[in-house]
């Protein structure tokens, strides 16, 4: 659901002279979601004449447009910074090989894949159609012909293309018909050797895919020809290996002095989850199916940062996400997969998850070292400081943090363990919002507050400032018997378009033939939701820590963003593997008990649906969760985690369950 700040990772960072820094970072801020291999950032010694010969791998980011032909009702995809269109924003990967000849001609071969954005829900609502056509992704295999002007190489490119399109039927059935379509592509570009092994490129590609006829007669609709003709504008970054794909680290040399003014990190996480059949005498719209299921999610994220001026930093995190949570992320309030977004997709979808400006004002006095990490530039900063963040981010980036349970890519996976379950933090479907956060930090305490956008209605992907959400948190730092710990206390209030549980129940009783969910939708207007949370982390011995969370909200109006929890208690222990000779392994054992307000449970018992749950009826009991995991470090950059969760009374229903959920998480950090 929500991407978190990540622990420090191996820096994919290069140094170069100031002029090259500006160009490189400009490209990096628009590059694709990272490289799924470990790349040494120490470059080869600079050459008098740059040699373009060798293998390379990289990522790209950009924007597309075009047409699928008349009558296709192309699905409007998110452009974010640009108008929506048939592709919206795009991002993907490329791999290739170049050979430079004595006359400076460069011949190459490149394969790439570009993925499109999710649908623009606001545009869809304005222009409904009986069906919509869309492009899921496009791939190419192209030759490249360039001419090397030292560190510059203009080139032309062309070759074979293919893509996958689908037509979605808007009759409420969710029916989708998909097709693979071959074609051709041609384009031009300019590539520049930024420094050592790194090159940046600007590229335009035209893609023409063969026409495909879709027969829609089975849905009472006329057939349609989908004929994609796509324009793609890309900026990208390539890492050049030379003729040897994997060079020993000892051979790597620095081409320019080290610089702390920009940073690149990346992560990729593949997380399959499954559960066997369990007791399920009945089921509702949002129930977890009783017959068992296997689903998987996969994300790849780039963490790009640049220092703009003294104290000023900019961060950009494009992310590709694919797959679904169990049952489409429905059926359990304390959902078992923190990587599962409510906006799941069969093909990877690109979103610019974070883009924010961070300004820090030092107040003087003692300083501390800041290590290079994702969304963290290295250097020194005053311990006493004021920080302002403005842009798009996740509330969990700055609030309700915990050293032992806060990152579903590295530690606990259950939503109600890595987050205060009753904190209905404002967010769109992937778990992000836009707004501002300010923090005052002292040596032994900190206070931070934020005001951000909220969804336009429950479970909406559209954020609005018409209402808004606010949170304030106080953090206290202490030692107990020389062991460090932190206590965080937070309070929040959201103003959003929500329905009232008691009002919906009363109106449904007056109109027994009307579905209570329709009643709820008809009475939504601006209502408040407020609550509090407490969060403790405490080291009890070297490499052993414990954590605890408690949270509560008023429970009178609908949940807007997170999950169907009004009261929650969670806690557990985390142990590093230094005790058995594997210091980078981790064992975690945690649990949560989740509950609902009386009004909320009565609404569900009457057949109401929440954000994630709704069995049609309810034999109420608290939802009880136990999670245990072992994270095993395979290499310096790769960790495999085995995870087990036992969930009693899923969705607060004693008539269903318990459920045992098994997972194997593969996580890489670069």
Backbone torsions as a table, in degrees:
resi	resn	phi	psi	omega
1	UNK	NA	-43.5	-169.5
2	UNK	-136.2	123.2	175.9
3	UNK	-77.3	137.8	-173.6
4	UNK	-111.1	169.2	165.9
5	UNK	-62.9	139.0	-176.0
6	UNK	-100.3	155.8	172.7
7	UNK	-67.0	163.2	-176.2
8	UNK	-57.0	139.5	-178.6
9	UNK	-126.3	166.4	177.2
10	UNK	-60.4	126.3	-175.0
11	UNK	-72.5	124.5	168.6
12	UNK	-92.9	74.5	-169.2
13	UNK	-131.6	135.8	177.0
14	UNK	-119.4	157.3	177.5
15	UNK	-114.4	149.8	-179.9
16	UNK	-163.5	173.5	-178.8
17	UNK	-69.2	161.6	-169.1
18	UNK	-59.5	-40.3	-178.9
19	UNK	-64.4	-41.8	178.3
20	UNK	-66.8	-31.3	179.7
21	UNK	-60.4	-45.2	-177.7
22	UNK	-60.4	-46.0	-178.9
23	UNK	-65.9	-45.5	-176.5
24	UNK	-62.5	-45.5	-177.1
25	UNK	-68.3	-35.2	176.3
26	UNK	-59.6	-39.1	178.0
27	UNK	-73.6	-42.3	-178.8
28	UNK	-59.8	-35.0	-178.5
29	UNK	-66.7	-10.2	177.6
30	UNK	-123.6	12.7	-175.7
31	UNK	-83.0	170.9	-176.1
32	UNK	-71.1	-176.5	-166.5
33	UNK	-82.2	28.1	169.0
34	UNK	105.8	170.8	-176.8
35	UNK	-108.9	133.6	-176.9
36	UNK	-91.1	36.4	175.0
37	UNK	-141.9	160.7	176.7
38	UNK	-83.2	120.5	-175.3
39	UNK	-115.8	118.3	175.9
40	UNK	-67.7	133.2	-175.6
41	UNK	-94.7	-2.0	175.2
42	UNK	-80.0	117.8	-171.3
43	UNK	-87.4	164.8	172.9
44	UNK	-67.5	159.3	178.8
45	UNK	-60.9	140.5	-179.0
46	UNK	-62.4	139.8	179.8
47	UNK	-105.3	154.9	177.9
48	UNK	-62.9	-39.2	175.3
49	UNK	-123.6	123.4	-176.4
50	UNK	-67.7	135.6	178.9
51	UNK	-104.4	119.2	-176.7
52	UNK	-86.0	-0.5	-176.0
53	UNK	-70.3	133.4	172.4
54	UNK	139.1	175.2	177.5
55	UNK	-82.5	154.7	175.8
56	UNK	-151.3	159.2	176.0
57	UNK	-143.8	147.2	-177.2
58	UNK	-168.0	-171.0	179.5
59	UNK	-135.9	161.6	179.5
60	UNK	-142.1	164.4	-177.4
61	UNK	-148.4	145.2	-179.3
62	UNK	-179.6	-152.3	-173.2
63	UNK	-147.8	144.7	-177.8
64	UNK	-132.9	168.9	177.1
65	UNK	-159.3	-176.0	179.8
66	UNK	139.1	-155.9	-175.8
67	UNK	-147.7	151.8	173.8
68	UNK	-106.6	3.7	-179.8
69	UNK	105.6	165.5	-176.6
70	UNK	-66.0	142.3	175.1
71	UNK	74.2	11.3	-176.2
72	UNK	-89.1	-12.8	179.6
73	UNK	50.5	58.9	-175.5
74	UNK	-57.0	134.5	-178.9
75	UNK	-66.8	124.8	178.5
76	UNK	-72.0	116.0	-178.8
77	UNK	-101.3	150.3	-171.2
78	UNK	-62.0	129.5	172.7
79	UNK	-102.7	-18.0	179.5
80	UNK	57.7	-81.7	178.8
81	UNK	-81.0	-16.9	-175.2
82	UNK	-124.6	170.5	178.2
83	UNK	-63.1	150.2	175.3
84	UNK	-66.4	161.6	-177.8
85	UNK	-169.7	-172.0	-176.5
86	UNK	-64.5	-23.3	176.7
87	UNK	-119.2	-27.4	-174.1
88	UNK	63.3	-149.0	173.7
89	UNK	-69.1	150.0	178.0
90	UNK	-129.1	157.1	174.5
91	UNK	-161.3	155.4	179.9
92	UNK	178.4	-157.4	-172.2
93	UNK	-128.5	160.0	171.8
94	UNK	-146.1	153.3	176.1
95	UNK	-144.0	144.5	-177.5
96	UNK	-167.7	-175.6	179.1
97	UNK	-144.5	136.2	176.0
98	UNK	-117.7	151.0	170.9
99	UNK	-133.4	117.1	177.4
100	UNK	-95.8	133.7	-178.5
101	UNK	-101.6	171.7	-175.2
102	UNK	-61.3	-28.0	179.1
103	UNK	-86.3	10.1	177.8
104	UNK	74.7	5.0	170.5
105	UNK	-70.4	142.1	179.7
106	UNK	-123.2	121.4	174.6
107	UNK	-109.1	138.6	-177.8
108	UNK	-147.9	168.3	176.2
109	UNK	-134.5	130.0	-176.8
110	UNK	-136.7	138.4	171.8
111	UNK	-117.8	139.3	178.4
112	UNK	-146.3	167.5	174.5
113	UNK	-140.0	132.9	179.4
114	UNK	-122.1	132.7	-176.4
115	UNK	-113.3	149.5	-173.3
116	UNK	-96.0	177.5	-177.9
117	UNK	-89.7	167.1	171.0
118	UNK	-69.9	170.5	179.8
119	UNK	-69.4	146.7	173.4
120	UNK	-85.4	100.6	-172.6
121	UNK	-64.0	-35.8	179.5
122	UNK	-63.1	-42.0	179.5
123	UNK	-68.5	-36.2	178.0
124	UNK	-62.2	-41.5	-178.9
125	UNK	-65.0	-29.4	-178.0
126	UNK	-79.7	-25.4	-175.0
127	UNK	-136.0	70.1	179.9
128	UNK	-67.1	147.6	-179.5
129	UNK	-141.4	158.8	-180.0
130	UNK	-65.8	-24.0	176.0
131	UNK	-156.3	162.7	176.4
132	UNK	-136.2	137.9	173.7
133	UNK	-100.0	146.7	178.8
134	UNK	-152.1	162.3	177.3
135	UNK	-104.5	126.5	179.7
136	UNK	-85.4	-44.7	175.9
137	UNK	-163.7	164.1	173.8
138	UNK	-135.9	136.9	176.4
139	UNK	-121.3	154.0	178.5
140	UNK	-139.2	153.4	169.0
141	UNK	-129.0	110.8	-167.2
142	UNK	-129.2	146.6	164.7
143	UNK	-84.5	153.3	176.5
144	UNK	-130.1	137.0	175.0
145	UNK	-125.7	119.8	-177.9
146	UNK	-133.8	174.1	175.8
147	UNK	-133.4	125.9	-174.6
148	UNK	-86.2	118.3	169.4
149	UNK	-106.5	73.8	-175.5
150	UNK	65.5	-113.8	-177.0
151	UNK	-91.7	3.1	176.3
152	UNK	-108.0	143.6	176.2
153	UNK	-144.5	98.6	168.6
154	UNK	-73.6	148.3	-177.1
155	UNK	-151.1	158.3	168.3
156	UNK	-115.0	155.1	-174.8
157	UNK	-148.0	153.2	178.0
158	UNK	-174.2	159.1	178.3
159	UNK	162.6	-147.8	-173.4
160	UNK	-87.6	143.1	177.3
161	UNK	-134.0	156.9	174.2
162	UNK	-151.4	158.5	179.4
163	UNK	-156.6	171.1	176.3
164	UNK	-123.9	123.7	175.5
165	UNK	-114.9	162.2	171.4
166	UNK	-148.9	157.2	174.6
167	UNK	-115.2	123.9	178.1
168	UNK	-102.5	129.7	-178.0
169	UNK	-90.4	127.2	-174.8
170	UNK	-98.1	51.1	178.7
171	UNK	-107.3	12.5	-178.6
172	UNK	89.8	-10.4	-179.1
173	UNK	-82.4	-20.4	-176.3
174	UNK	74.9	15.0	-177.2
175	UNK	-65.0	137.9	179.8
176	UNK	-134.1	133.9	174.6
177	UNK	-117.1	125.3	-177.1
178	UNK	-117.7	152.9	179.1
179	UNK	-143.6	144.5	167.4
180	UNK	-93.0	137.4	-176.6
181	UNK	-132.4	124.5	176.8
182	UNK	-82.6	170.2	178.3
183	UNK	178.0	-157.3	-178.5
184	UNK	-138.2	165.9	-178.4
185	UNK	-146.6	152.4	174.2
186	UNK	-149.4	151.0	-179.0
187	UNK	-169.0	179.9	178.0
188	UNK	-136.4	159.0	179.3
189	UNK	-163.0	174.0	177.4
190	UNK	-140.0	124.9	-179.0
191	UNK	-118.6	144.1	-176.2
192	UNK	-132.5	131.2	176.9
193	UNK	-76.9	101.3	-174.8
194	UNK	-66.2	-52.7	-177.7
195	UNK	-172.1	122.0	175.9
196	UNK	58.1	-116.7	-174.5
197	UNK	-84.2	-4.8	-172.8
198	UNK	-104.6	132.7	173.7
199	UNK	-126.2	149.1	176.7
200	UNK	-117.1	149.6	-177.8
201	UNK	-140.8	152.5	167.4
202	UNK	-117.1	135.3	-173.7
203	UNK	-149.3	141.9	171.0
204	UNK	-119.7	133.7	177.9
205	UNK	-130.9	135.3	170.1
206	UNK	-103.1	131.3	-177.9
207	UNK	-123.6	126.1	178.9
208	UNK	-121.5	112.3	179.8
209	UNK	-101.3	148.1	-177.4
210	UNK	-63.2	144.1	179.7
211	UNK	-62.9	139.7	179.5
212	UNK	-129.0	128.0	179.7
213	UNK	-88.5	129.0	176.1
214	UNK	-107.8	121.7	177.5
215	UNK	-90.3	112.2	-177.7
216	UNK	-109.6	16.6	-176.4
217	UNK	-64.0	-28.8	178.4
218	UNK	-64.9	-14.7	178.6
219	UNK	-109.9	12.9	-179.7
220	UNK	71.5	26.4	-177.6
221	UNK	-123.9	151.7	176.0
222	UNK	-69.4	154.9	177.2
223	UNK	-67.9	163.0	-178.4
224	UNK	-143.5	144.3	175.4
225	UNK	-99.4	121.8	178.1
226	UNK	-100.3	115.3	-173.2
227	UNK	-127.8	80.0	-173.4
228	UNK	-69.7	129.4	171.2
229	UNK	-131.7	107.5	-164.1
230	UNK	-118.0	140.3	172.6
231	UNK	-111.8	127.9	-178.0
232	UNK	-125.2	125.7	173.6
233	UNK	-110.7	126.0	-172.0
234	UNK	-129.7	146.9	161.2
235	UNK	-121.3	146.2	-173.9
236	UNK	-152.5	174.7	-179.0
237	UNK	-137.9	131.3	179.1
238	UNK	-121.6	141.2	171.8
239	UNK	-102.7	120.8	-175.7
240	UNK	-93.2	122.7	179.6
241	UNK	-90.2	-17.3	-168.9
242	UNK	77.6	-162.8	-178.1
243	UNK	-75.6	-14.1	177.3
244	UNK	-105.8	118.8	-175.0
245	UNK	-63.5	-43.5	-176.4
246	UNK	-121.9	110.2	-179.4
247	UNK	-99.5	135.6	175.4
248	UNK	-57.2	145.0	-178.0
249	UNK	-58.1	-31.2	-177.5
250	UNK	-65.2	-23.5	-178.9
251	UNK	-84.2	-14.4	-176.7
252	UNK	-73.2	137.6	-180.0
253	UNK	-130.8	153.9	-178.7
254	UNK	-87.6	129.1	179.9
255	UNK	-84.0	-28.1	-176.8
256	UNK	-139.6	163.5	177.6
257	UNK	-59.2	150.3	178.6
258	UNK	-62.4	146.3	177.9
259	UNK	-133.7	137.9	176.0
260	UNK	-101.0	17.7	-173.2
261	UNK	-93.3	-6.4	172.5
262	UNK	-151.7	158.0	-174.0
263	UNK	-150.1	147.2	176.9
264	UNK	-133.8	131.9	170.3
265	UNK	-138.5	164.2	178.5
266	UNK	-150.8	156.7	174.4
267	UNK	-141.4	154.0	169.5
268	UNK	-141.5	137.5	-176.2
269	UNK	-137.4	123.3	175.3
270	UNK	-112.9	125.2	-171.9
271	UNK	-137.2	94.2	171.8
272	UNK	-85.3	142.9	176.4
273	UNK	-135.1	148.6	-179.9
274	UNK	-149.9	155.1	173.2
275	UNK	-143.5	147.5	176.7
276	UNK	-81.8	176.2	179.1
277	UNK	-61.2	146.0	178.6
278	UNK	-139.4	170.0	-177.9
279	UNK	-64.0	124.3	-177.4
280	UNK	-151.3	80.5	-177.9
281	UNK	-67.1	-20.8	176.1
282	UNK	-155.8	167.1	-178.9
283	UNK	-151.1	153.0	178.0
284	UNK	-117.8	-168.8	-175.6
285	UNK	-57.2	-41.8	-175.3
286	UNK	-106.1	16.5	-176.5
287	UNK	-73.5	146.8	169.6
288	UNK	-69.4	125.4	-178.1
289	UNK	-60.3	137.6	-175.9
290	UNK	-77.6	-11.4	-174.1
291	UNK	-85.5	-0.6	-177.1
292	UNK	93.1	158.5	-175.0
293	UNK	-166.3	153.3	172.2
294	UNK	-128.2	128.4	175.4
295	UNK	-139.4	163.8	179.4
296	UNK	-142.8	153.1	171.9
297	UNK	-127.4	153.2	177.8
298	UNK	-146.0	130.5	176.1
299	UNK	-130.6	149.3	171.3
300	UNK	-136.8	127.2	-172.8
301	UNK	-130.9	139.9	170.2
302	UNK	-105.6	138.5	176.7
303	UNK	-114.9	102.3	-173.2
304	UNK	-113.3	133.7	-178.4
305	UNK	-143.8	150.6	178.7
306	UNK	-144.6	141.2	174.0
307	UNK	-86.7	121.9	-175.7
308	UNK	-90.0	-40.8	-179.6
309	UNK	-161.8	-177.3	-179.1
310	UNK	-60.8	112.8	-179.6
311	UNK	84.8	-8.5	-178.4
312	UNK	-102.6	129.1	-178.7
313	UNK	-137.3	149.6	175.3
314	UNK	-127.2	136.0	-178.8
315	UNK	-127.0	144.1	-177.9
316	UNK	-141.1	128.0	-177.1
317	UNK	-129.1	84.1	171.0
318	UNK	-71.9	145.6	-176.5
319	UNK	-142.5	134.9	170.0
320	UNK	-99.2	132.0	179.2
321	UNK	-133.2	138.7	-178.9
322	UNK	-142.3	150.2	173.7
323	UNK	101.8	-178.1	-174.7
324	UNK	-137.1	148.9	167.1
325	UNK	-72.9	167.7	178.3
326	UNK	-52.9	130.6	179.6
327	UNK	55.9	34.8	-180.0
328	UNK	65.7	32.7	-178.7
329	UNK	63.0	48.3	177.4
330	UNK	-137.0	148.5	168.8
331	UNK	116.7	-15.3	179.9
332	UNK	-140.7	131.8	180.0
333	UNK	-69.6	-49.6	172.5
334	UNK	-83.8	80.7	-169.1
335	UNK	-67.3	143.0	-169.2
336	UNK	-82.6	-4.8	-176.3
337	UNK	-128.4	105.8	179.1
338	UNK	-69.6	-12.5	175.8
339	UNK	-89.0	-10.1	-177.3
340	UNK	-78.6	117.4	177.1
341	UNK	-92.6	152.3	174.7
342	UNK	-69.7	-16.8	179.0
343	UNK	-101.8	57.3	-179.4
344	UNK	-68.4	159.2	-177.9
345	UNK	-151.4	144.7	179.4
346	UNK	-70.8	-31.3	176.3
347	UNK	-113.1	154.3	179.2
348	UNK	-57.2	138.6	176.6
349	UNK	-123.2	140.3	-176.8
350	UNK	-99.9	134.4	172.2
351	UNK	-136.9	141.6	171.1
352	UNK	-82.7	84.2	-167.9
353	UNK	-63.3	-42.0	178.0
354	UNK	-127.4	138.0	165.8
355	UNK	-153.3	109.9	-176.2
356	UNK	-149.4	152.9	175.6
357	UNK	-99.1	133.4	-179.5
358	UNK	-122.9	124.4	178.2
359	UNK	-121.1	127.3	-179.8
360	UNK	-117.9	129.3	175.0
361	UNK	-112.0	114.2	176.9
362	UNK	-73.4	143.7	180.0
363	UNK	-105.0	9.5	178.2
364	UNK	87.6	173.2	178.6
365	UNK	90.1	-152.1	-174.1
366	UNK	-63.2	144.9	178.8
367	UNK	-115.7	165.4	177.1
368	UNK	-135.5	153.4	177.6
369	UNK	-80.4	140.6	174.4
370	UNK	-115.5	121.4	-178.7
371	UNK	-83.5	156.9	176.3
372	UNK	-68.7	131.7	-179.7
373	UNK	-163.6	176.5	177.7
374	UNK	-61.8	127.8	-177.2
375	UNK	55.5	38.1	179.3
376	UNK	-153.4	110.3	177.8
377	UNK	-82.7	141.8	-177.9
378	UNK	-75.7	158.6	178.2
379	UNK	146.0	-157.7	177.8
380	UNK	-119.3	151.1	176.3
381	UNK	-146.8	155.4	175.8
382	UNK	-68.0	136.7	174.3
383	UNK	-64.0	-43.1	174.2
384	UNK	-83.7	113.7	-172.8
385	UNK	-157.8	162.3	171.7
386	UNK	-119.5	133.2	-178.6
387	UNK	-125.7	135.3	176.2
388	UNK	-121.9	131.0	176.9
389	UNK	-123.3	129.6	179.6
390	UNK	-133.3	128.2	178.1
391	UNK	145.5	-148.3	179.4
392	UNK	-103.7	129.6	-179.0
393	UNK	-159.4	177.0	173.1
394	UNK	-100.0	139.0	177.1
395	UNK	-54.1	-39.1	-179.4
396	UNK	-68.2	-9.1	174.2
397	UNK	-64.5	-29.6	-172.4
398	UNK	-126.1	-15.7	-174.8
399	UNK	-123.0	152.2	176.6
400	UNK	57.1	34.5	178.1
401	UNK	-72.3	161.0	176.7
402	UNK	-162.2	132.7	-175.3
403	UNK	-65.9	-22.6	-172.3
404	UNK	-110.8	-15.3	-177.8
405	UNK	-152.6	88.7	179.7
406	UNK	-158.5	-6.4	-174.2
407	UNK	-131.0	100.6	-178.1
408	UNK	-66.6	-5.1	174.0
409	UNK	-90.0	-10.6	-175.4
410	UNK	-131.4	-29.9	-177.6
411	UNK	-127.0	-124.1	-175.6
412	UNK	-69.1	144.4	-176.4
413	UNK	-98.9	-22.9	-172.9
414	UNK	-74.0	134.3	-175.9
415	UNK	-56.4	-39.6	-174.5
416	UNK	-86.6	4.9	174.0
417	UNK	-106.5	-42.4	179.2
418	UNK	-85.3	-1.2	178.3
419	UNK	-144.2	152.6	172.0
420	UNK	-67.6	109.3	-167.7
421	UNK	-60.8	-31.8	-177.1
422	UNK	-88.5	1.5	174.7
423	UNK	-84.8	105.4	179.2
424	UNK	-83.0	72.3	-174.3
425	UNK	-69.6	139.3	-178.8
426	UNK	-64.7	135.0	-178.4
427	UNK	-169.7	155.4	169.0
428	UNK	-81.8	-169.9	-173.5
429	UNK	-63.2	-37.9	175.9
430	UNK	-77.3	-10.9	175.8
431	UNK	106.8	24.9	-177.0
432	UNK	-124.8	163.1	179.5
433	UNK	-145.6	-178.8	176.3
434	UNK	-128.7	143.0	179.6
435	UNK	164.0	-148.2	-176.8
436	UNK	-138.1	145.8	176.7
437	UNK	-131.9	137.0	176.8
438	UNK	-128.5	141.7	-176.5
439	UNK	-138.2	136.4	169.0
440	UNK	-109.6	120.0	-177.5
441	UNK	-113.5	132.7	171.1
442	UNK	-122.5	174.6	-174.7
443	UNK	-63.1	-40.3	-173.4
444	UNK	-108.7	-0.7	180.0
445	UNK	-161.0	167.6	175.9
446	UNK	-152.6	152.9	172.1
447	UNK	-134.2	135.5	-177.3
448	UNK	-139.9	152.2	-179.6
449	UNK	-147.6	155.2	179.7
450	UNK	-145.4	149.4	168.8
451	UNK	-127.7	125.4	-171.0
452	UNK	-140.1	169.3	175.9
453	UNK	-73.5	153.8	175.4
454	UNK	-119.0	161.3	175.6
455	UNK	-63.0	152.4	-178.5
456	UNK	-66.6	-22.9	173.8
457	UNK	-163.5	173.2	-178.0
458	UNK	-55.4	134.8	177.1
459	UNK	61.7	28.7	179.5
460	UNK	-90.9	149.3	175.3
461	UNK	-92.1	1.6	-178.4
462	UNK	-103.1	122.1	180.0
463	UNK	-96.6	147.2	-179.2
464	UNK	-142.9	147.4	174.8
465	UNK	-95.6	1.6	-177.0
466	UNK	-60.1	-29.2	177.4
467	UNK	-115.7	-89.7	173.4
468	UNK	116.1	161.7	178.3
469	UNK	-131.7	144.7	-179.4
470	UNK	-131.5	147.4	176.8
471	UNK	-145.3	144.3	174.0
472	UNK	-133.4	139.6	-176.5
473	UNK	-137.2	136.8	173.4
474	UNK	-111.0	131.2	-179.8
475	UNK	-119.7	125.6	178.6
476	UNK	-114.1	135.1	-179.3
477	UNK	-114.6	138.0	-173.2
478	UNK	-150.7	173.3	170.3
479	UNK	-130.2	140.1	175.2
480	UNK	-125.9	116.7	-175.0
481	UNK	52.1	45.5	177.9
482	UNK	66.7	14.0	178.0
483	UNK	-107.7	127.4	-175.2
484	UNK	-73.5	151.9	176.1
485	UNK	-157.7	167.8	179.0
486	UNK	-141.5	143.1	173.7
487	UNK	-122.7	128.9	179.2
488	UNK	-120.4	131.6	177.7
489	UNK	-122.7	127.3	-176.0
490	UNK	-131.9	152.9	174.3
491	UNK	-135.8	143.4	-176.0
492	UNK	-141.8	155.5	172.8
493	UNK	-147.0	133.5	175.9
494	UNK	-118.6	140.4	169.1
495	UNK	-113.3	111.6	-176.4
496	UNK	-147.0	169.2	178.9
497	UNK	-80.5	101.4	-176.1
498	UNK	-137.1	154.1	172.7
499	UNK	-93.7	158.5	179.8
500	UNK	-98.6	130.5	-176.3
501	UNK	-60.3	-50.1	-176.6
502	UNK	-63.2	-40.0	180.0
503	UNK	-65.3	-41.3	179.0
504	UNK	-64.3	-40.9	179.3
505	UNK	-63.4	-43.8	-178.8
506	UNK	-64.5	-44.2	-179.6
507	UNK	-68.2	-36.5	177.9
508	UNK	-65.7	-33.2	177.5
509	UNK	-66.7	-30.7	178.5
510	UNK	-77.5	-24.3	179.3
511	UNK	-127.4	75.2	-172.5
512	UNK	-62.7	-19.2	178.8
513	UNK	-83.4	-7.1	-176.5
514	UNK	-97.7	134.6	-179.8
515	UNK	-66.2	135.6	-175.6
516	UNK	-65.0	-26.3	178.3
517	UNK	-70.8	-35.0	174.3
518	UNK	-67.4	-37.9	176.8
519	UNK	-60.8	-46.7	-179.1
520	UNK	-59.9	-43.6	-179.6
521	UNK	-62.6	-30.8	-176.0
522	UNK	-80.1	-15.8	-175.9
523	UNK	-108.8	9.2	-178.1
524	UNK	-69.5	132.8	172.2
525	UNK	-154.7	-178.9	-175.7
526	UNK	-67.1	119.2	179.2
527	UNK	-133.5	159.7	177.0
528	UNK	-94.6	156.0	166.2
529	UNK	-140.7	128.4	-176.5
530	UNK	-136.9	161.3	-179.6
531	UNK	-178.0	-175.2	-177.7
532	UNK	-140.7	161.0	173.1
533	UNK	-148.2	155.2	174.2
534	UNK	-132.0	143.9	-170.2
535	UNK	-145.4	121.2	-178.3
536	UNK	-121.2	134.2	166.9
537	UNK	-126.6	138.0	-176.0
538	UNK	-148.5	120.5	171.0
539	UNK	-75.7	130.9	-179.3
540	UNK	-107.1	-19.6	175.1
541	UNK	-163.7	168.8	179.3
542	UNK	-56.0	123.7	178.1
543	UNK	67.8	18.3	173.8
544	UNK	-130.6	125.0	179.7
545	UNK	-136.8	154.7	176.0
546	UNK	-124.4	158.4	178.2
547	UNK	-143.0	158.4	176.4
548	UNK	-152.0	144.4	177.3
549	UNK	-135.6	144.6	171.0
550	UNK	-139.1	136.2	-178.9
551	UNK	-147.9	155.1	-176.5
552	UNK	-153.2	140.2	167.3
553	UNK	-131.0	168.8	-170.7
554	UNK	-67.3	-25.1	171.9
555	UNK	68.7	21.1	-178.1
556	UNK	-98.1	-31.8	-178.7
557	UNK	-117.5	165.2	-175.9
558	UNK	-56.3	152.0	169.3
559	UNK	-71.8	136.5	-178.7
560	UNK	-89.8	-46.1	-162.9
561	UNK	-128.5	-44.5	-165.1
562	UNK	-90.6	-90.6	-177.0
563	UNK	-154.7	168.8	-171.5
564	UNK	-80.7	72.9	178.2
565	UNK	-136.9	129.7	176.8
566	UNK	-110.1	-23.0	175.2
567	UNK	-140.9	139.8	-178.2
568	UNK	-152.6	137.3	170.3
569	UNK	-124.6	132.5	-179.2
570	UNK	-144.6	155.0	178.2
571	UNK	-174.5	170.1	179.0
572	UNK	173.5	-169.7	-176.8
573	UNK	-136.4	146.9	178.5
574	UNK	-128.6	129.9	-175.7
575	UNK	-128.3	125.7	176.1
576	UNK	-80.6	156.2	-173.1
577	UNK	-81.1	10.6	178.3
578	UNK	-60.6	-23.5	-179.1
579	UNK	-73.5	-16.1	176.5
580	UNK	-128.6	27.5	171.3
581	UNK	82.4	12.4	177.0
582	UNK	-129.7	80.1	-169.4
583	UNK	-64.5	-18.7	-178.9
584	UNK	-99.4	2.0	172.2
585	UNK	-84.5	159.2	-180.0
586	UNK	-140.6	136.4	170.1
587	UNK	-111.5	133.3	177.9
588	UNK	-131.4	137.0	175.0
589	UNK	-133.0	123.6	-178.1
590	UNK	-147.9	169.0	179.1
591	UNK	-154.2	164.5	178.5
592	UNK	-147.5	146.6	171.9
593	UNK	-123.8	117.6	-175.6
594	UNK	-112.6	147.2	-179.5
595	UNK	-143.6	171.1	-179.2
596	UNK	-123.0	155.0	170.4
597	UNK	-67.8	162.3	179.0
598	UNK	-60.7	-42.4	180.0
599	UNK	-63.8	-40.6	-178.9
600	UNK	-65.4	-44.9	-178.8
601	UNK	-67.3	-36.0	177.7
602	UNK	-65.4	-36.7	177.6
603	UNK	-63.7	-46.2	178.4
604	UNK	-65.0	-38.6	179.1
605	UNK	-64.0	-28.1	179.2
606	UNK	-83.2	4.6	178.6
607	UNK	102.3	7.3	179.6
608	UNK	-72.1	156.6	175.7
609	UNK	-112.8	139.5	172.8
610	UNK	-96.6	-162.1	177.6
611	UNK	-65.7	-42.7	-175.1
612	UNK	-118.4	-18.7	-169.9
613	UNK	-127.6	164.9	177.3
614	UNK	155.6	98.9	-177.9
615	UNK	-93.9	1.9	-177.6
616	UNK	88.2	-25.1	174.1
617	UNK	-155.0	175.3	-172.8
618	UNK	-155.0	122.9	166.9
619	UNK	-103.2	90.3	-163.9
620	UNK	-67.8	131.2	165.6
621	UNK	-145.3	156.4	176.4
622	UNK	-63.4	144.3	176.1
623	UNK	-82.1	125.4	-173.8
624	UNK	-120.4	129.9	-171.4
625	UNK	-130.3	134.6	171.7
626	UNK	-124.0	130.7	178.0
627	UNK	-130.7	136.6	175.3
628	UNK	-136.4	138.7	179.2
629	UNK	-143.4	156.9	170.3
630	UNK	-128.2	118.9	178.2
631	UNK	-100.7	116.6	-174.4
632	UNK	-109.2	121.7	179.5
633	UNK	-80.3	113.7	-179.7
634	UNK	-81.3	-50.0	174.4
635	UNK	-134.6	-178.8	179.8
636	UNK	-57.5	-28.8	-173.7
637	UNK	-112.3	-4.5	-172.7
638	UNK	-127.2	130.5	178.4
639	UNK	-127.9	133.7	175.2
640	UNK	-111.1	131.9	-176.6
641	UNK	-122.6	129.5	169.6
642	UNK	-97.9	131.3	-173.4
643	UNK	-135.4	139.4	175.8
644	UNK	-131.0	135.3	175.6
645	UNK	-129.8	133.9	175.5
646	UNK	-112.8	123.1	-175.6
647	UNK	-122.9	112.5	175.8
648	UNK	-93.9	140.3	-179.2
649	UNK	56.6	57.2	179.6
650	UNK	-58.8	136.1	-176.8
651	UNK	59.7	30.3	174.9
652	UNK	65.9	22.9	-173.9
653	UNK	-112.1	110.8	-179.6
654	UNK	-70.7	-14.7	178.8
655	UNK	-77.7	-13.8	-174.6
656	UNK	-124.5	148.9	179.1
657	UNK	88.9	-169.1	3.0
658	UNK	-73.6	169.2	-177.2
659	UNK	-122.7	133.3	172.3
660	UNK	-107.8	125.3	-175.6
661	UNK	-119.6	130.0	-177.4
662	UNK	-115.8	141.8	-178.8
663	UNK	-145.0	153.6	172.4
664	UNK	-134.7	109.2	-174.8
665	UNK	-99.3	127.8	174.7
666	UNK	-109.5	119.3	-173.2
667	UNK	-130.4	128.2	177.1
668	UNK	-120.6	139.6	178.5
669	UNK	-126.9	133.9	-173.9
670	UNK	-136.1	NA	NA
